[in-house]
Amino acid sequence: MELFSLAPYRGFSLAVAVSGGRDSVALLHYLHKNAEEAHISLSALTCCHGIRPSAEADAAFVEELCKAWGVPLTVFRADVPARAKQSGRNLEEEGRMFRRECYQTMLDGGADAVLTAHHRDDYAETVLFRLARGTSLRGLDVFPAQNGLLRPLLGVTRARIDEYIQENALLFREDETNADVAFSRNRIRHEVLPALERAVPGAKENLVRFAERAVRDDAFLQELALREVRGEGEKRVFVSLPEPVFFRACLAAMKALGLTRDYTESNLQELKKLAAAQAGRFTRLPCGITVYREGADLVFLPQEEGAEEAHKARELPFFLGRKEAFGGVLEVGEGDFGAGGQTKTTGEPTKTTGEPPFLRGEPPELPKACGRVLKVDLAAVPEGAVWRTRREGDTFLPCNGHQKSLKKFLTEKKIPARVGRELPVLAKGSEVLCIAGVELSERIKRTQKTVRAGLIAFTRS
């Protein structure tokens, strides 16, 4: 009986993962029987994980089998329960990681590929199990392609493997847990799928074909979504994208910023709500990622080292000079631009301190978001004024304007909320006197009566 075509494996060095069960025994036997004709260099490995009491007996069985057939065998051993306890991962995940380590060792040792014995029924069972748990299209890629890992039996049914076992009178080990229907996966295998197949003949094959189509559709949607993720450092996603593309683009943005796990469906629903919210709203995701609603976009920002402490910004008393603070350089000088540091504001020269560089005729190159050098009346700055970041309840009286909330002013200026939260403001209590790089309050602007002129600039790092 031919289980599958050997043409794709001709001339390869193959390592078969053998547990001792019927599927892996059938796979090893088929390759062993045809290795010489197909010019295949064959070896085997078994992963003794220590989860079941029979693990060592299974390994011993595989050793005897390989010895009898003359197949070189590598036995890997690990205390997976102890590893799981130490890492905090569950047994299934830790066991999977252990097996991958074993496979990689074989590949590093010269094998062209490691072969596992997953078959068509495994495929159908896994698809049905994931559908029942509410998977996405991506989750239907139950056996994703992996470098160096091949599954030649995915087109072979369990019934055909059983026929092969009987035809060749092969011995194998039975996993004692496979018959326990207390496990959801076993109940699907022994009860649900057989009943479904009786009710709808061909159901198992239809599940597999559906999953294969879903994987192709998902790959197309993923390609569309990746085109919609913009930006370097921060990532931007249009809020108006069709929902299937929007969610995938959001996931791609999250993963690009390092969030590859620990996110949930609720996080995606938060992003959907944020997309429908007003500009300035934001939400926080795992891994310190913050997402803002800005204009036509959701903007994904990574957590910066020390950002939390910087945002809690210490207050700085009003000063003359240059200080690195609030994620940039804040400069306050007495005087104005001009040769030799001389200028006239009320008809009298005012000499500069010479400290800030822009007072020496070298205006700083400011980002567009905070690009104004502000001309201030230093004498009008009240005692006790401090530099800090924006707070709830802050008010602002713009030049030649009416008093309003600082939040409303920044919105009217089309300054993104996340930028407004980080900009340094000069304030006395809840009254904001200056938004560095943006605008001065009417209360401290220069007038014809100003006798102590000054300049304020802010340059982001």
C-alpha positions as CSV (number, residue, x, y, z in Angstrom):
1,M,0.0,0.0,0.0
2,E,1.3,3.4,-1.0
3,L,0.6,6.0,1.8
4,F,2.0,9.0,-0.1
5,S,4.3,9.9,-2.9
6,L,8.0,9.8,-2.1
7,A,9.0,11.9,-5.0
8,P,9.3,15.2,-3.0
9,Y,11.6,13.5,-0.5
10,R,13.9,11.8,-2.9
11,G,17.6,12.2,-1.9
12,F,16.8,13.9,1.4
13,S,18.1,13.2,4.8
14,L,14.9,12.7,6.9
15,A,14.4,12.4,10.6
16,V,11.0,11.0,11.7
17,A,9.5,11.9,15.0
18,V,8.3,8.7,16.5
19,S,6.1,8.4,19.6
20,G,5.5,4.7,19.3
21,G,1.8,5.3,18.4
22,R,0.3,3.7,15.2
23,D,0.6,6.8,13.1
24,S,4.3,7.5,13.6
25,V,5.1,3.8,13.5
26,A,3.3,3.5,10.1
27,L,5.2,6.6,8.8
28,L,8.6,5.3,9.9
29,H,7.9,1.8,8.5
30,Y,6.8,3.2,5.1
31,L,9.9,5.4,4.8
32,H,12.2,2.6,6.0
33,K,10.8,0.2,3.5
34,N,11.3,2.6,0.6
35,A,14.4,4.5,1.8
36,E,16.9,2.7,-0.4
37,E,14.9,3.0,-3.6
38,A,14.1,6.7,-2.9
39,H,17.8,7.4,-1.9
40,I,16.6,8.7,1.5
41,S,18.9,8.9,4.4
42,L,16.6,7.9,7.3
43,S,16.9,8.5,11.1
44,A,14.4,8.9,13.9
45,L,13.9,10.8,17.1
46,T,11.6,10.4,20.1
47,C,10.8,13.0,22.8
48,C,10.4,11.5,26.3
49,H,8.6,14.3,28.1
50,G,7.9,12.7,31.4
51,I,4.2,13.7,31.4
52,R,2.7,10.3,31.4
53,P,3.8,7.3,33.5
54,S,4.3,5.2,30.4
55,A,6.7,7.7,28.8
56,E,9.8,5.7,29.5
57,A,8.2,2.5,28.3
58,D,7.1,4.2,25.1
59,A,10.7,5.4,24.6
60,A,12.0,1.9,25.2
61,F,9.6,0.5,22.6
62,V,10.8,3.0,20.0
63,E,14.4,2.1,20.8
64,E,13.7,-1.6,20.2
65,L,11.8,-0.9,17.0
66,C,14.5,1.3,15.5
67,K,17.2,-1.2,16.5
68,A,15.2,-4.0,14.7
69,W,14.8,-1.9,11.5
70,G,18.3,-0.5,11.6
71,V,17.2,3.1,11.9
72,P,19.5,5.5,13.8
73,L,17.6,6.9,16.8
74,T,18.1,10.0,19.0
75,V,16.3,10.0,22.3
76,F,15.5,13.3,24.0
77,R,14.5,13.5,27.6
78,A,13.1,16.3,29.7
79,D,10.9,16.8,32.8
80,V,8.3,18.8,31.1
81,P,6.0,19.1,34.2
82,A,9.0,20.6,36.1
83,R,9.8,22.9,33.2
84,A,6.2,24.1,33.0
85,K,6.1,24.8,36.7
86,Q,9.2,26.9,36.5
87,S,8.2,28.8,33.4
88,G,4.5,29.3,34.3
89,R,3.4,27.8,30.9
90,N,0.8,25.1,30.7
91,L,1.9,21.5,30.1
92,E,0.7,21.5,26.4
93,E,2.6,24.6,25.6
94,E,5.8,23.5,27.4
95,G,5.6,20.1,25.7
96,R,5.3,21.7,22.3
97,M,8.3,23.9,23.0
98,F,10.3,20.8,24.1
99,R,9.4,19.0,20.9
100,R,10.4,22.0,18.8
101,E,13.8,22.1,20.6
102,C,14.3,18.4,19.7
103,Y,13.3,19.0,16.1
104,Q,15.7,21.9,15.8
105,T,18.6,19.8,17.2
106,M,18.0,17.2,14.5
107,L,18.0,19.9,11.8
108,D,21.1,21.5,13.2
109,G,22.7,18.0,13.2
110,G,22.3,17.6,9.4
111,A,18.7,16.5,8.8
112,D,17.1,18.2,5.8
113,A,13.7,17.9,7.4
114,V,11.8,16.5,10.5
115,L,8.7,14.5,9.6
116,T,5.7,14.2,12.0
117,A,2.7,11.8,11.6
118,H,-0.2,14.2,11.7
119,H,-2.9,12.9,9.3
120,R,-6.2,14.0,7.7
121,D,-8.4,13.1,10.7
122,D,-6.1,15.1,13.0
123,Y,-6.7,18.0,10.6
124,A,-10.5,17.7,10.7
125,E,-10.6,17.2,14.5
126,T,-8.5,20.3,15.1
127,V,-10.6,22.4,12.7
128,L,-13.8,21.4,14.5
129,F,-12.3,21.9,17.9
130,R,-11.1,25.4,17.0
131,L,-14.4,26.4,15.4
132,A,-16.2,25.3,18.5
133,R,-13.9,27.6,20.6
134,G,-14.6,30.6,18.3
135,T,-11.4,30.8,16.3
136,S,-10.6,33.3,13.5
137,L,-9.7,32.5,10.0
138,R,-6.0,32.6,11.1
139,G,-6.8,30.0,13.7
140,L,-7.9,27.5,11.0
141,D,-4.3,27.3,9.8
142,V,-4.0,24.4,12.2
143,F,-0.7,23.0,10.7
144,P,1.2,26.1,9.5
145,A,4.2,25.7,7.4
146,Q,7.4,25.7,9.4
147,N,11.0,25.6,8.1
148,G,12.3,22.1,8.3
149,L,9.1,20.5,9.5
150,L,7.0,18.4,7.1
151,R,3.8,16.4,7.5
152,P,3.5,13.9,4.7
153,L,0.4,12.2,6.1
154,L,-1.9,15.2,6.0
155,G,-3.6,13.8,3.0
156,V,-4.0,10.3,4.5
157,T,-7.0,9.3,6.7
158,R,-6.8,7.4,9.9
159,A,-8.7,4.5,8.3
160,R,-6.0,4.2,5.6
161,I,-3.2,4.2,8.3
162,D,-5.1,1.4,10.2
163,E,-5.2,-0.6,7.0
164,Y,-1.5,-0.1,6.5
165,I,-0.8,-1.2,10.1
166,Q,-2.8,-4.4,9.6
167,E,-1.4,-5.2,6.2
168,N,2.2,-5.0,7.6
169,A,1.3,-6.5,11.0
170,L,3.0,-3.6,12.8
171,L,3.2,-3.4,16.5
172,F,2.6,0.0,18.2
173,R,2.0,1.6,21.6
174,E,-1.4,2.9,22.6
175,D,-1.5,6.2,24.5
176,E,-3.7,5.3,27.5
177,T,-5.1,8.8,27.6
178,N,-6.4,8.7,24.0
179,A,-9.6,6.8,25.0
180,D,-10.5,9.1,27.9
181,V,-13.5,11.2,26.7
182,A,-13.1,13.5,29.7
183,F,-10.7,15.3,27.4
184,S,-12.5,17.6,24.9
185,R,-10.3,16.6,22.0
186,N,-10.9,12.8,22.6
187,R,-14.7,13.4,22.9
188,I,-14.6,15.1,19.5
189,R,-12.5,12.2,18.0
190,H,-14.6,9.4,19.4
191,E,-18.1,10.8,19.7
192,V,-18.7,14.1,17.9
193,L,-16.9,13.6,14.5
194,P,-18.3,10.0,14.0
195,A,-21.8,11.3,14.7
196,L,-21.3,14.2,12.3
197,E,-19.9,11.9,9.6
198,R,-23.0,9.7,10.0
199,A,-25.3,12.7,9.8
200,V,-23.4,14.3,6.9
201,P,-21.3,11.8,5.0
202,G,-18.0,13.5,4.0
203,A,-18.2,16.0,6.8
204,K,-14.5,15.5,7.9
205,E,-13.2,16.1,4.4
206,N,-15.5,19.2,4.0
207,L,-14.1,20.6,7.3
208,V,-10.5,20.2,6.0
209,R,-11.3,21.8,2.6
210,F,-13.1,24.7,4.3
211,A,-10.1,25.3,6.5
212,E,-7.8,25.2,3.4
213,R,-9.9,27.8,1.7
214,A,-10.1,29.9,4.8
215,V,-6.3,29.9,5.1
216,R,-6.0,31.2,1.5
217,D,-8.6,33.9,2.1
218,D,-6.9,35.0,5.3
219,A,-3.5,35.2,3.6
220,F,-5.1,37.6,1.0
221,L,-6.7,39.7,3.8
222,Q,-3.4,39.8,5.7
223,E,-1.6,41.1,2.6
224,L,-4.2,43.9,2.2
225,A,-3.9,44.7,5.9
226,L,-0.1,45.0,5.9
227,R,-0.3,47.6,3.2
228,E,-2.5,49.7,5.4
229,V,0.0,49.8,8.4
230,R,2.0,53.0,8.0
231,G,4.8,54.8,9.9
232,E,8.2,54.2,11.4
233,G,8.4,53.8,15.2
234,E,4.7,54.7,15.7
235,K,2.2,52.8,13.5
236,R,-0.9,54.3,11.9
237,V,-4.1,52.5,10.8
238,F,-7.0,54.2,9.0
239,V,-10.2,53.9,11.1
240,S,-12.4,53.7,7.9
241,L,-11.0,50.4,6.7
242,P,-13.4,47.5,6.2
243,E,-13.6,45.6,9.4
244,P,-11.8,42.4,8.3
245,V,-8.9,44.5,7.1
246,F,-9.1,46.9,10.0
247,F,-8.7,44.2,12.7
248,R,-5.8,42.6,10.8
249,A,-4.1,45.9,10.3
250,C,-4.4,46.6,14.1
251,L,-3.0,43.2,14.9
252,A,-0.1,43.8,12.5
253,A,0.6,47.2,14.1
254,M,0.5,45.6,17.6
255,K,2.9,42.8,16.5
256,A,5.2,45.3,14.9
257,L,5.6,47.0,18.2
258,G,6.3,43.8,20.1
259,L,2.8,42.7,21.2
260,T,2.8,39.1,19.9
261,R,0.8,37.5,22.8
262,D,-1.3,38.3,25.8
263,Y,-3.8,40.3,23.8
264,T,-7.5,39.2,23.7
265,E,-10.6,39.7,21.7
266,S,-11.6,42.4,24.2
267,N,-8.5,44.4,23.2
268,L,-9.6,44.4,19.5
269,Q,-13.1,45.4,20.5
270,E,-11.6,48.3,22.4
271,L,-9.9,49.4,19.2
272,K,-13.1,49.2,17.3
273,K,-14.8,51.5,19.9
274,L,-11.8,53.8,19.8
275,A,-12.1,54.0,16.0
276,A,-15.7,55.3,16.4
277,A,-14.7,57.8,19.2
278,Q,-13.8,61.4,19.0
279,A,-10.2,62.5,18.3
280,G,-8.1,62.6,21.4
281,R,-9.4,59.5,23.0
282,F,-7.0,56.7,23.7
283,T,-6.7,53.2,25.1
284,R,-3.8,51.2,26.5
285,L,-2.9,47.7,25.4
286,P,-0.5,45.1,27.0
287,C,3.2,45.6,26.6
288,G,2.8,49.4,27.4
289,I,1.4,50.1,23.9
290,T,-0.9,53.2,23.8
291,V,-3.3,53.8,21.0
292,Y,-4.7,57.3,20.2
293,R,-7.6,58.3,17.9
294,E,-6.1,61.1,15.8
295,G,-7.7,62.5,12.6
296,A,-8.5,59.6,10.3
297,D,-6.2,57.2,12.1
298,L,-5.5,55.1,15.1
299,V,-1.9,55.8,16.2
300,F,-0.1,52.9,18.0
301,L,2.8,54.1,20.1
302,P,5.3,51.8,21.8
303,Q,6.2,52.1,25.4
304,E,9.4,54.2,25.7
305,E,11.9,53.3,28.4
306,G,11.4,55.7,31.3
307,A,8.3,57.2,29.6
308,E,6.1,56.6,32.6
309,E,8.4,58.5,34.9
310,A,8.8,61.3,32.3
311,H,5.0,61.6,31.9
312,K,4.6,62.1,35.6
313,A,6.8,65.1,35.0
314,R,8.4,66.7,37.9
315,E,7.5,70.4,38.2
316,L,10.2,72.8,37.3
317,P,10.1,76.4,38.7
318,F,10.2,79.1,36.1
319,F,13.8,79.7,35.1
320,L,16.2,81.5,32.7
321,G,18.5,79.2,30.8
322,R,18.4,75.8,29.1
323,K,17.2,72.5,30.6
324,E,16.5,69.1,29.2
325,A,13.1,68.2,30.4
326,F,9.7,66.9,29.2
327,G,11.2,64.8,26.5
328,G,13.1,67.7,24.9
329,V,15.0,70.9,25.5
330,L,13.2,73.8,27.2
331,E,14.9,77.2,26.7
332,V,14.0,80.5,28.3
333,G,16.1,83.6,27.6
334,E,16.0,87.3,28.3
335,G,16.2,89.5,25.2
336,D,15.4,88.9,21.6
337,F,16.9,87.8,18.3
338,G,19.4,90.2,16.9
339,A,23.1,91.0,16.3
340,G,25.1,91.1,19.5
341,G,22.1,90.1,21.5
342,Q,20.7,93.7,21.3
343,T,17.1,94.5,20.4
344,K,14.5,97.1,21.1
345,T,11.1,96.4,22.4
346,T,10.1,99.8,23.9
347,G,12.8,101.9,22.4
348,E,15.5,100.8,24.9
349,P,18.1,98.1,24.3
350,T,17.8,94.9,26.4
351,K,21.0,92.8,26.7
352,T,20.7,89.1,26.6
353,T,22.1,86.6,29.1
354,G,24.0,84.8,26.4
355,E,22.8,81.4,27.7
356,P,20.2,80.0,25.2
357,P,21.7,79.5,21.8
358,F,18.8,81.1,20.0
359,L,19.7,84.4,21.7
360,R,23.0,84.3,19.8
361,G,21.2,84.5,16.5
362,E,20.9,80.6,16.3
363,P,17.1,79.9,16.5
364,P,16.5,76.2,17.3
365,E,15.1,73.9,14.6
366,L,11.7,73.1,16.1
367,P,9.4,70.3,15.0
368,K,6.2,71.4,13.3
369,A,4.1,70.4,16.4
370,C,6.0,72.8,18.6
371,G,7.7,75.2,16.2
372,R,7.1,78.7,17.5
373,V,9.6,80.7,19.5
374,L,7.4,82.7,21.8
375,K,8.0,86.4,22.8
376,V,7.2,86.8,26.4
377,D,7.0,89.6,29.0
378,L,9.2,88.1,31.7
379,A,8.0,90.7,34.2
380,A,4.4,89.5,33.8
381,V,5.2,85.9,34.8
382,P,3.8,85.5,38.3
383,E,5.8,84.3,41.2
384,G,5.4,80.6,41.8
385,A,4.7,79.7,38.2
386,V,6.0,76.3,37.3
387,W,6.6,74.2,34.2
388,R,4.7,70.9,34.1
389,T,2.5,68.9,31.8
390,R,-1.2,69.3,31.2
391,R,-3.7,68.5,33.9
392,E,-7.5,68.1,34.0
393,G,-9.2,71.4,34.8
394,D,-6.4,73.5,33.2
395,T,-7.7,76.8,31.6
396,F,-6.0,79.0,29.1
397,L,-6.6,82.6,27.9
398,P,-5.1,82.8,24.4
399,C,-3.8,86.1,23.0
400,N,-6.7,88.3,21.8
401,G,-9.1,85.5,22.7
402,H,-11.5,84.2,25.4
403,Q,-10.7,82.0,28.3
404,K,-11.4,78.3,27.7
405,S,-10.3,74.9,28.8
406,L,-6.8,74.0,27.7
407,K,-8.2,70.8,26.2
408,K,-10.6,72.7,24.0
409,F,-7.8,75.2,22.9
410,L,-5.5,72.3,21.9
411,T,-8.3,70.6,20.0
412,E,-9.1,73.8,18.1
413,K,-5.4,74.1,17.2
414,K,-5.6,70.6,15.9
415,I,-2.8,69.5,18.2
416,P,-3.2,65.7,18.8
417,A,-4.2,64.8,22.3
418,R,-1.1,62.7,22.9
419,V,1.2,65.6,21.8
420,G,-0.8,68.0,24.0
421,R,-0.4,65.7,27.0
422,E,3.4,65.8,26.7
423,L,4.0,69.5,25.9
424,P,5.4,71.5,28.8
425,V,3.1,74.3,30.0
426,L,3.9,77.1,32.3
427,A,1.1,77.4,34.9
428,K,0.1,79.0,38.1
429,G,-2.4,76.7,39.8
430,S,-4.8,75.6,37.1
431,E,-4.2,78.7,34.9
432,V,-1.9,78.0,32.0
433,L,0.3,80.9,31.0
434,C,2.3,79.3,28.2
435,I,2.1,76.2,26.0
436,A,5.8,75.8,25.0
437,G,6.2,76.1,21.3
438,V,2.5,76.8,20.7
439,E,1.2,80.0,22.3
440,L,1.3,82.4,25.2
441,S,-1.5,83.5,27.4
442,E,-2.8,87.0,27.0
443,R,-1.5,87.7,30.5
444,I,2.2,87.3,29.7
445,K,2.4,88.4,26.1
446,R,4.6,91.4,25.2
447,T,3.0,94.7,24.9
448,Q,4.2,98.3,24.2
449,K,4.7,98.6,28.0
450,T,7.0,95.6,28.2
451,V,10.4,96.5,29.8
452,R,11.7,92.9,30.3
453,A,11.4,91.0,27.0
454,G,12.1,87.3,26.8
455,L,11.9,84.3,24.5
456,I,10.7,80.7,25.1
457,A,11.4,77.8,22.9
458,F,10.9,74.0,23.2
459,T,12.7,71.5,21.0
460,R,11.7,67.8,21.2
461,S,14.4,65.2,21.5
